[in-house]
Amino acid sequence: MLIAIIVAIVVVLVLVIVVARVVRGRQDPVDSFRRQIDALSPEARRPTIDQVRDAAEDSGETDADDS
């Protein structure tokens, strides 16, 4: 009986890990970056946004979605 419980716990843990990796793998890195930046205060995010804006200007891209 104890072995069956241990096996069941291991199976559940493996399933949770597999599902977490599948879900995490589907996320867009840009969306993840934007969520992290949005979580920062305006003062904390300003240097990062300035770096992204400067990089876009250097590459000739324009930001149509100016947040």
C-alpha positions as CSV (number, residue, x, y, z in Angstrom):
1,M,0.0,0.0,0.0
2,L,2.8,2.4,0.9
3,I,4.6,1.7,-2.4
4,A,1.4,2.5,-4.3
5,I,1.1,5.9,-2.6
6,I,4.7,6.7,-3.3
7,V,4.3,5.7,-7.0
8,A,1.2,7.8,-7.2
9,I,3.0,10.9,-5.8
10,V,5.9,10.4,-8.2
11,V,3.5,10.1,-11.2
12,V,1.7,13.3,-10.1
13,L,4.9,15.2,-9.7
14,V,6.2,14.1,-13.1
15,L,2.9,15.2,-14.7
16,V,3.0,18.6,-13.0
17,I,6.6,19.1,-14.3
18,V,5.7,18.1,-17.8
19,V,2.7,20.3,-18.0
20,A,4.6,23.3,-16.5
21,R,7.3,22.9,-19.2
22,V,4.8,22.6,-22.0
23,V,2.9,25.7,-20.8
24,R,6.1,27.7,-20.2
25,G,7.4,26.7,-23.7
26,R,4.4,28.2,-25.5
27,Q,4.9,31.7,-24.0
28,D,6.3,34.3,-26.3
29,P,9.6,35.7,-25.0
30,V,8.5,39.2,-26.0
31,D,5.3,39.0,-24.0
32,S,7.2,37.6,-21.0
33,F,9.6,40.6,-21.3
34,R,6.7,43.1,-21.5
35,R,5.0,41.6,-18.5
36,Q,8.2,41.8,-16.4
37,I,8.7,45.4,-17.5
38,D,5.1,46.3,-16.8
39,A,5.5,45.0,-13.3
40,L,8.2,47.5,-12.6
41,S,7.5,51.0,-11.3
42,P,7.9,53.8,-13.9
43,E,11.2,54.9,-12.4
44,A,12.6,51.4,-12.5
45,R,11.5,50.7,-16.1
46,R,12.7,53.9,-17.6
47,P,16.3,52.8,-18.2
48,T,15.2,49.6,-19.9
49,I,12.6,51.3,-22.1
50,D,15.2,53.9,-23.1
51,Q,17.6,51.1,-24.1
52,V,15.0,49.4,-26.2
53,R,14.0,52.7,-27.8
54,D,17.6,53.5,-28.6
55,A,18.2,50.0,-30.0
56,A,15.1,50.4,-32.2
57,E,16.3,53.8,-33.4
58,D,19.8,52.5,-34.2
59,S,18.3,49.6,-36.3
60,G,15.9,52.0,-38.1
61,E,12.8,50.5,-36.6
62,T,9.9,52.6,-35.5
63,D,7.7,51.8,-32.5
64,A,4.1,51.9,-33.6
65,D,2.9,50.6,-30.2
66,D,4.4,53.3,-27.9
67,S,3.4,52.4,-24.4
